[in-house]
């Protein structure tokens, strides 16, 4: 009888406390307290019908039930409308991420050409005398005098003379045949040397036919484009391999953009990008990622991404700046609105709608942020509903009432 009286008194005290809180305007009641009242009432009813049941076992079951129940904070429907609470379902969505950065127009390195010589000499005439000039393929750039080149040509001419016309059948002697054979070998060696100096077969044939060495060798442009660097000057001495002209074909250009290291892992070759220039207000260009450079800048902690753009009319000029937007498809992922998350700095918390005005604070693990959503890695299941607005107000009330997520609570 004493045990029954103690259980009844406990239930009365809990009910009275709940009634006082309600009458004093206390708007939020943890579900755990409500569950304890219902458990005590159930134990009292069971004690009436089964006086032989052990109270200790009933109390143990009630404690386990209380421990298993996640803490919640109660917000009536009218109060939810007052503070602007919105509910959103955690769902698998197709996410996209847009990376915005700044790019720079550069020369297409595949369309750059350098003009130099393979022999020593002096520039006697300069056909292209300023940087920025447009030249066509095969257009003369400069004429170079080289004593070594003249000597080789004279050697070729003398060997041709020694060889003379082809001997008739049955004529000639052994000495003459030997000289003719030596002349042929000298001719072939001289021809090969001139070819290695980039003198064409047409020029070599002209030298042999005229019997007069060419004083200067003309350098021709290997491509059509703009002279972007010019080291050649009238009368200067040039050495083998010395760069004289750099010519760039600007029919296509490269755009290189800097991307922070935290985002570079998301970018793959083939991703679509939109580019715009202040030079063309209101106009956008579409391109794809050609190449992601394998190195990182130590100063800016960024990596470079490259695009290729056609350049009709040569209006896009190297060193112009561009705005770049890279659209990245992330696939389907379980996600919730970004505003549903309370980030404390050490953990992320959402408030799950448990129905009847009850919200459960729950710790979650989050992934990428995209399109105003956050990927959920752990803590929520598809179909569960969370508060997606006024979460700061809910969290403030929960902190005041000391309602916090259960440590290690699994969902």
ZAMARGU-4260 file (C-alpha; in steps of 0.2 Angstrom, whole numbers, plus 5000, padded with zeros to 4 digits):
<rodrens>
0) 5000/5000/5000 | 5014/5012/5004 | 5022/5009/4987 | 5005/5012/4978 | 5003/5028/4988
5) 5021/5034/4983 | 5018/5031/4965 | 5001/5040/4966 | 5009/5055/4974 | 5023/5056/4961
10) 5010/5056/4947 | 5000/5070/4956 | 5016/5081/4958 | 5021/5079/4940 | 5003/5083/4934
15) 5003/5098/4946 | 5019/5105/4939 | 5014/5103/4922 | 4998/5112/4926 | 5007/5127/4934
20) 5019/5128/4919 | 5004/5129/4907 | 4995/5142/4918 | 5010/5153/4919 | 5012/5154/4900
25) 5026/5142/4898 | 5025/5139/4880 | 5037/5125/4877 | 5036/5108/4886 | 5050/5095/4883
30) 5042/5079/4877 | 5052/5069/4890 | 5042/5077/4904 | 5026/5073/4895 | 5031/5055/4893
35) 5036/5053/4911 | 5018/5059/4916 | 5010/5046/4905 | 5022/5033/4911 | 5018/5036/4929
40) 4999/5036/4925 | 5001/5019/4917 | 5011/5012/4931 | 4997/5018/4943 | 4984/5009/4933
45) 4994/4994/4931 | 4996/4994/4950 | 4978/4994/4953 | 4974/4979/4942 | 4990/4969/4946
50) 4995/4972/4964 | 5007/4958/4963 | 5018/4966/4949 | 5035/4972/4955 | 5036/4991/4955
55) 5055/4990/4952 | 5053/4982/4935 | 5040/4995/4930 | 5051/5009/4936 | 5066/5002/4926
60) 5055/5001/4910 | 5050/5019/4912 | 5068/5025/4914 | 5073/5015/4898 | 5058/5023/4889
65) 5063/5040/4894 | 5081/5038/4889 | 5077/5032/4872 | 5065/5046/4869 | 5075/5061/4860
70) 5072/5078/4868 | 5060/5090/4859 | 5054/5107/4861 | 5036/5111/4858 | 5030/5126/4848
75) 5011/5127/4845 | 5005/5130/4827 | 4999/5148/4830 | 5016/5152/4837 | 5025/5144/4822
80) 5015/5155/4810 | 5019/5170/4821 | 5038/5168/4820 | 5038/5162/4802 | 5042/5143/4803
85) 5043/5134/4787 | 5045/5115/4785 | 5055/5107/4771 | 5057/5088/4767 | 5074/5081/4766
90) 5075/5074/4749 | 5087/5067/4735 | 5089/5082/4723 | 5099/5085/4707 | 5112/5098/4713
95) 5123/5110/4703 | 5137/5121/4708 | 5143/5137/4700 | 5161/5142/4703 | 5164/5161/4699
100) 5181/5167/4696 | 5191/5179/4685 | 5201/5173/4669 | 5214/5181/4658 | 5216/5179/4639
105) 5232/5172/4633 | 5241/5167/4617 | 5236/5149/4611 | 5253/5141/4614 | 5250/5128/4601
110) 5249/5143/4588 | 5265/5151/4593 | 5281/5151/4582 | 5299/5157/4584 | 5310/5162/4570
115) 5329/5160/4572 | 5345/5155/4562 | 5356/5139/4563 | 5372/5149/4558 | 5381/5164/4562
120) 5378/5180/4552 | 5373/5198/4551 | 5356/5206/4547 | 5358/5216/4531 | 5340/5220/4528
125) 5325/5220/4540 | 5308/5217/4531 | 5298/5217/4548 | 5304/5232/4558 | 5291/5233/4572
130) 5281/5223/4585 | 5263/5220/4582 | 5263/5219/4563 | 5253/5206/4555 | 5263/5194/4543
135) 5257/5180/4531 | 5264/5163/4530 | 5279/5163/4518 | 5281/5182/4520 | 5300/5188/4521
140) 5305/5194/4538 | 5324/5198/4536 | 5339/5195/4526 | 5355/5188/4534 | 5373/5188/4527
145) 5384/5174/4533 | 5402/5171/4527 | 5400/5152/4531 | 5384/5151/4521 | 5393/5160/4506
150) 5408/5148/4507 | 5396/5132/4507 | 5387/5139/4492 | 5404/5142/4483 | 5409/5124/4487
155) 5393/5117/4480 | 5396/5128/4464 | 5414/5122/4462 | 5409/5104/4464 | 5396/5105/4451
160) 5409/5112/4439 | 5421/5099/4443 | 5408/5085/4440 | 5404/5093/4423 | 5392/5084/4411
165) 5389/5065/4412 | 5403/5055/4404 | 5399/5046/4388 | 5400/5027/4386 | 5417/5020/4384
170) 5426/5037/4387 | 5436/5043/4401 | 5449/5036/4412 | 5451/5030/4430 | 5457/5047/4436
175) 5443/5057/4429 | 5430/5044/4435 | 5438/5046/4453 | 5437/5065/4452 | 5419/5064/4446
180) 5414/5052/4460 | 5423/5064/4473 | 5414/5079/4466 | 5397/5070/4467 | 5400/5066/4486
185) 5405/5085/4489 | 5389/5091/4480 | 5378/5079/4491 | 5387/5085/4507 | 5385/5103/4502
190) 5367/5101/4498 | 5363/5092/4515 | 5372/5106/4524 | 5362/5120/4516 | 5346/5110/4519
195) 5351/5109/4538 | 5352/5128/4537 | 5334/5128/4531 | 5338/5133/4513 | 5324/5125/4502
200) 5327/5113/4488 | 5321/5127/4476 | 5334/5139/4482 | 5348/5125/4481 | 5343/5121/4463
205) 5344/5140/4459 | 5361/5142/4466 | 5367/5127/4456 | 5360/5133/4440 | 5365/5151/4441
210) 5383/5147/4447 | 5383/5162/4458 | 5381/5161/4477 | 5367/5171/4486 | 5375/5184/4497
215) 5361/5184/4510 | 5348/5171/4516 | 5330/5177/4518 | 5320/5171/4533 | 5302/5168/4530
220) 5287/5168/4542 | 5282/5150/4546 | 5264/5155/4550 | 5251/5168/4548 | 5250/5179/4563
225) 5256/5194/4573 | 5274/5198/4578 | 5272/5198/4597 | 5291/5199/4600 | 5305/5206/4589
230) 5323/5205/4594 | 5330/5208/4577 | 5338/5224/4573 | 5345/5231/4557 | 5364/5227/4556
235) 5365/5216/4572 | 5375/5200/4573 | 5365/5184/4576 | 5371/5168/4583 | 5365/5150/4580
240) 5348/5147/4589 | 5346/5166/4594 | 5327/5171/4594 | 5324/5184/4581 | 5304/5184/4580
245) 5290/5177/4590 | 5274/5176/4579 | 5257/5172/4587 | 5241/5166/4577 | 5227/5174/4586
250) 5213/5165/4577 | 5210/5156/4593 | 5215/5161/4611 | 5216/5153/4628 | 5208/5159/4644
255) 5216/5154/4660 | 5206/5156/4676 | 5212/5154/4694 | 5202/5142/4705 | 5204/5140/4724
260) 5211/5123/4730 | 5195/5119/4740 | 5185/5120/4723 | 5198/5112/4711 | 5193/5094/4715
265) 5175/5098/4709 | 5182/5103/4691 | 5184/5090/4678 | 5189/5092/4659 | 5173/5095/4649
270) 5164/5105/4662 | 5154/5119/4654 | 5158/5137/4657 | 5151/5154/4653 | 5163/5169/4649
275) 5160/5187/4648 | 5171/5202/4645 | 5168/5221/4648 | 5174/5223/4631 | 5158/5215/4625
280) 5144/5221/4637 | 5129/5209/4637 | 5138/5196/4627 | 5142/5179/4634 | 5154/5165/4626
285) 5152/5147/4630 | 5167/5135/4632 | 5172/5119/4640 | 5187/5115/4652 | 5201/5110/4641
290) 5214/5107/4654 | 5217/5108/4673 | 5235/5112/4677 | 5243/5100/4689 | 5252/5113/4700
295) 5246/5125/4713 | 5252/5143/4716 | 5260/5145/4733 | 5256/5163/4735 | 5238/5163/4730
300) 5234/5145/4734 | 5225/5143/4717 | 5226/5132/4702 | 5224/5137/4684 | 5210/5130/4673
305) 5211/5133/4654 | 5198/5136/4640 | 5199/5139/4622 | 5189/5152/4612 | 5188/5156/4594
310) 5193/5174/4590 | 5185/5180/4574 | 5190/5197/4569 | 5204/5196/4582 | 5194/5206/4594
315) 5199/5197/4610 | 5216/5202/4614 | 5229/5194/4626 | 5229/5201/4644 | 5211/5205/4643
320) 5201/5200/4659 | 5186/5189/4658 | 5172/5184/4671 | 5171/5165/4671 | 5156/5155/4678
325) 5159/5136/4678 | 5144/5125/4680 | 5147/5109/4688 | 5134/5095/4689 | 5136/5086/4706
330) 5123/5072/4703 | 5108/5067/4715 | 5112/5069/4733 | 5101/5069/4749 | 5100/5088/4754
335) 5091/5101/4764 | 5090/5120/4763 | 5105/5129/4769 | 5094/5139/4780 | 5089/5124/4790
340) 5106/5122/4797 | 5113/5129/4813 | 5132/5129/4813 | 5139/5131/4830 | 5157/5130/4823
345) 5160/5113/4831 | 5144/5104/4825 | 5129/5107/4813 | 5111/5105/4820 | 5094/5104/4812
350) 5077/5104/4820 | 5067/5089/4814 | 5048/5091/4814 | 5041/5076/4825 | 5023/5082/4823
355) 5010/5090/4834 | 5022/5105/4836 | 5037/5096/4843 | 5054/5099/4835 | 5069/5088/4839
360) 5087/5095/4839 | 5098/5083/4829 | 5116/5084/4825 | 5120/5080/4807 | 5136/5078/4796
365) 5135/5089/4780 | 5144/5089/4763 | 5145/5101/4749 | 5135/5117/4748 | 5126/5120/4731
370) 5111/5129/4724 | 5106/5135/4742 | 5106/5117/4748 | 5118/5107/4759 | 5122/5089/4756
375) 5117/5077/4771 | 5130/5064/4774 | 5123/5057/4791 | 5109/5061/4803 | 5094/5062/4792
380) 5084/5051/4781 | 5075/5055/4765 | 5057/5060/4769 | 5061/5067/4786 | 5055/5085/4788
385) 5065/5100/4795 | 5062/5118/4800 | 5070/5128/4785 | 5066/5146/4792 | 5066/5154/4809
390) 5078/5140/4815 | 5088/5153/4824 | 5073/5158/4835 | 5069/5139/4838 | 5087/5136/4843
395) 5087/5151/4855 | 5072/5144/4864 | 5080/5127/4864 | 5095/5134/4872 | 5085/5144/4885
400) 5076/5128/4890 | 5092/5117/4889 | 5085/5106/4875 | 5100/5099/4866 | 5103/5084/4854
405) 5107/5068/4862 | 5125/5063/4860 | 5127/5048/4849 | 5109/5047/4845 | 5107/5037/4829
410) 5094/5040/4815
</rodrens>
